[in-house]
């Protein structure tokens, strides 16, 4: 029921307006009784669904560094009990009074989505720090979407004090699509991608064992984005497998296993084989980087995961089975036909043939030269330290002022 109500708020403009004004007034009154703690940081990732992404690596860096021992760290989750490895004193449940008190008391907000729950109630002395959870280079978003798009739009644009990115040319996209201040951007790389630069073969072997991937098998990872125009009767975003897995197993099963995950906004995966020796449903697996590291080939569609994966300089293919519909409903900044090896592949048979006859070395070179070198800033795996130094020692006086 709670999920359905949440989806109704996101998909019904009238209900969202009621929610916005009632909660806005409530939190404004609450803020009068909440003094900001200059040493407190609040972390929220994917709306409280996960402990991951760039804020996770910032948190771990701060916790392990004696220099920041005075900092008080708080994580907000939809289901805090799932994260038993985080001390109880550092967790709070999303959408509770305690959550909003914690938000109002925290000087620093570290997020990859939003902390204000679509409400925009930030106090003047709080610092809202945003880490993009994907390089903006493929699919359109925000103000660049036309009026027929069903993508969720908040009533008032959110203001950020710092925005950290890895895409070489994505600042202009964010400024236009999200109406962000171009002076607030830092091209540092994303802390979450540091481990993609430094992972060893031993680490990859450990991850394969953890994921129960046979040592003699290579890995294909399928990681599609969400489609806001595919909803079930409870208004969950859904995705149906576009593959004939029996055929894939017959033709590739001796050499590969197939990992299947999806965008965090997806509510349901449909048509995924159960108890399969070929298909591994990794949707509930919490760390996307682990899945990237163990994979020899990535298949996606219009997701920014392509650009993260390009750091590994491995083959990737764009399976755009609904290319025409997606282009009409969402649109692109860079057309997949102009970006990826093989372009936007719309036929399953063609994709399967591409993998069966892959020139692995050639595809690796394509990824490096045409995607990694072209689209992303090379942080050399040192983004976390650089970001923390900027936040707490900013020369322009935006932080610790």
N, C-alpha and C positions, 0 to 999 in steps of 0.2 A: 504494500500500500504506500509506504514512504517513497519508494522508487517511482511509483506511478505519479504521486503528487509532485515530486521533483521534476519529472519529465513534463508534466502539465505546465509547470511554471516556465520551463524552458521553451515550450512549444506553443503557448497560448499568450498572446500579447496582453489581453485583459487581465488574466490571472497574474502575470508577471508584474503589471503595473500596480495591482493591489498589494502584492508581496513587497514591491519596492518601497512604496510610500509608508506602509505600516512599519516595516522593519527599519527603515531609515530613521523615522522619528524615535523608535524604541532605542536604537543604538546611539543616537545623538544624546538622548537623556542619560543613558548608561555611561557615556564617555565623560560626563561631568564628575563622576565618582571614581574614575580610573586614571591614576597618575602614571605617566610614562616612565619606564625603567630604562635608563640609558645603556644598560649592559644586557638587555634581553633581546634575543633573536627568536622569531617564529618562522618555522619552515613548513610550507605546504606544497605538496607535489601532486599534480593531476587532480586537483580538487579534493585531496585527502585520501585518494585511493591507494597510493603507494609510498614506499620509502625508496626513492630512486632518483635518477636524473641529477642534474648539476647541484641542486641544493643538498642532496645526500653527500656528495663529495666535499662540498664546502663544510658541512657539519662535521664530517669525519676528520677533516684537516684541522678545524678549530679545536675539536675535542682532544686531538693528539698533540697539540702545540701548547707548550707551557706559557707562551706569550699571551694566550687568550683564556687563561684559566678563570678570569673574572666574568667571562661571558656566561650568561644563563640561556641555555638552548631549550626550545620547546618545539615539539612536532604536533601537528594537528592531523587526525585521521578520521575517516568515517567509521572504521572499526579498530580502535586502538588496541584491543585485545589480541589482534593478529600479529602485533609487532612486539613480541615478548622480549626481544633483545634490546629494546630501548627502555631505560629506567621509567618506572611509573610516574615519577616526578617530572619527567620531560614530555609526557603525552597528554593530549586533551582531545575530546571528542568534538568533531565538526558539528556546527549548528546547535550547540548548546549555549546556555548563558555563560558558562565557564569559557567556552571558546571565544566568544566576543569580548569577554573581560581580558583574556590572554592577548587577543589581537590589539586591543586598545592600550595595554600596558607595554607592549613590545615596541622598542624603538626601531628595530630592523625587521623587515619582512623579506624573506627569501622565498621566491616562488617561480614556478614555470607555467603557471596558468593565472590564477587569481586568488587572493586571500579574502577579498571583500564580498564574495558570494553574489556578485552582480549588483551591489548596493552603493559602492563609492562613499565610504564614511571616514576615510583616513584623516587622522589628526595631523596638524601642521608639523609637529616635531617627530613624526614617524618617517622612516625612510623605506620606500617601496622599491625593492630591487628585483628585477625580472631577468630570468634566464630563458631564452627561447628554447622550446623543447623540440625544435626542428628547424633546419635552415629553410627560410622562405625563398623558394626558387621555382617551384613547380605550380602547385594549385593556388588559385586566388582565394583571398579571404577578406574579412572586414569590409571596408568601404568599397573595395574593388568588386564585391559581389553585386550582381544586379538585384533588383527588387523581388524577383521570383525565387531567389534562394531561400531555403528554409533554415539556413545556418543561424544559430542563436546569436542575438545581438543585445548587448546590455543597453540600458536607457541612457547612460552617460558614460563617455569614454573614461577609462582608468588612467590615472597619471602615475608615471614611474619616475624615480629619481636616477636610476641607473638601469641600463639595458645591455646585457652582454650577449654577443653574437659570434658566429663563426663563419657565416657566409660573406664572401668578399664584397658582394654587391647587394646584400639584402637590406641594408639600412634604408635605402630609398623606398623599398617596398613597404617596410614597416611604417615609415613616416607617412606614406600616402594611405595605406590600407587601414592602419590603426590610429592614424593621426597622432603619432608620437613625436616628441621633440627630438630633432636630429642631433641636438647638442648633448643628449643623454646617453648616446651609444658608445660602446667600447668594443672594438674588434680585437678580442683577446683569445678567441677559441672558447669552447664550452668545457667546463670542468668535467662533465660526465664522459667526455671523449678522451681524457688523458690516458685511461687504461687501455684504450685501443692502440695507442702508440707503444705501450710498454709490455704488453702481454707476451709471456714466453711460451715455448712449445710445451713445457711442463704444466703451466697454468691451463692451457687448452686441453691437454690430456686429462687433467683433473676435472675440468668442466664436463668433458664428454662422459667420464665415468659417473659424475653426479647426475647427468641427464639420461643415463643408461643408453648411451649410443655405442653400438658395437665398434670395437677398435678397428675392424677391417672395413668399415663403411665410411664413405664420404657423406657430406650433409648438404641438403638443399633446404634453405629457409624461405618460407613464404610469409611475408609480413605486409599485408594490405592496409591501406588507410580506411577510415570510416566513410560512409556515404550518408549524409543527413537526410536523403530522400528515401532511404530504406528503413522503415519503422515497423515494429510489430504492434499488436493491439494494446500493449502497455506503454507504447511510445519509446521502447528501447531501440537503439540502433542495432541492426542485425547485419550479419554477413553470411551468405551461403557459399559453401565451397564451390569454386568454378571448375573443379577438376574431376576427371574420371580416375579415381585413385586405383582402381583395379588395373586399369591399363598402364598407369604409371608404374605400379609395382611390377607388372609383368615385364616391362621394358627396362626399368632402372633398378629394380629391387635387389639385384645381385651386387650392385655397386654403391647404391645410395640409401639413406633414410631421409624422410621428409618431415621437417619441423614446421608446425603451423602455429602462428601467433597472430595478433591483431592489435589495432589501435586501442588506446585505453578507453575511448568513448564507446566502443562496441559493447553492447549488453549481452549478445548471444552469438555463438558460432553454430551454424547449422550444417548438417551433412558431413560431420567429421567421423571417420571410422573409429570404433571402439576396439580396444584390445588388439591393435594392429601391430605387426612386426615392421611395418614400413612407415606408417604415419604416427608421429608423436605430437599430441596436442599440448603445446607449450603456452597456451593462452594465459593460464594461471601462474606461469613462471614469472617471478617479480622483476628480473633484471634483463632488459633487452640486450645489454652489452654482452652478456654471457652467450646469448643465442647468436649474436653476430660473430663472436670469436670462434665458436665451434663450427661455423658454416663455411663451406667451400664455394657455394653459389647462393646469391640472393635473388629471389623473385619478389617484386612488389608491383605497385601500379603507379600511384601519384604521391607516394609518401616521401617525406624528407629523410626517412631511414636510409635511402640510397646514399645520401651525402655523408652520413656517419660511417656507413659501411665502406665508402670509397677510401677512407683512411687506411683500411687493410689492403687496398689495391687488389681486390679479388673480383671475379666476374659477377655481373648483375644484369638482370633482364627485366624489362617493363612488360608485364602481362596486363594489357589494358582491354579486357574483354568487353567492357562497357564504354569504350572510348568516346563514341559519339554522344551518348547520353550524359556522361560526366562533363564533356566539353560544353554541352549546352546548358547543364544545370550549374556548373561550378566555374569552369574556364581555367586557363593556364597563363602563367607568366612566361615559362619556357615550355614549348611543346615537346612532349616525350619523344616524338618522331625526330626531333633535332638534337636530343640529348643522349639517348641510350643506344648501345650496340643492338642493332636489329630494330630500333625505333619502338613505336607502340605496337606490340604484338597482340593481335586481336583474336588469333585462332590457337586453340590449345594444341593442335597437332604441330603447328609451326614452332611453338615454344618447346614442346617435347623433343622435336627434331633438333632444335638448336642446342639443347643440353646433351642429347645423345651423341652429337658430332662436334662437341665443343673443342676449340683450340684454346686450351686453358691459358697458356702463356700469352697468346695474342689478346685474349679478353682481359687479362690482368693489366696489360699495357694500355688497353683502351680505357679502363677505369681510371688509371693513374693520369693519363694525358688529357682525357676528355671530360672527366668529372672532378676528380680530386684537385688537380692543379688548376682547373678552370673556375671552380665554384667555391672552394673553401680555403680559409686562412689556415696555414700550417702552424699550429701552436707548439709543435715539438713535444707535446705531452706535458706542458708546464702551465696550462691555463689556470688550474686551481690556485697555485701560489700567486700568480699574477693578479687574479681577480681579488683575492683576499687583501693583497697589498694595496690595490686600488681603492677598495671599499673603506679600509681603515686608515689609509694615508693619502687620501685624495687631495691633490694640490689645488684643485679649484674650490675647495672648501665646501663641497656638496655633502660630505659626510663628516661627522664629528664637529659640526659647526656650532 
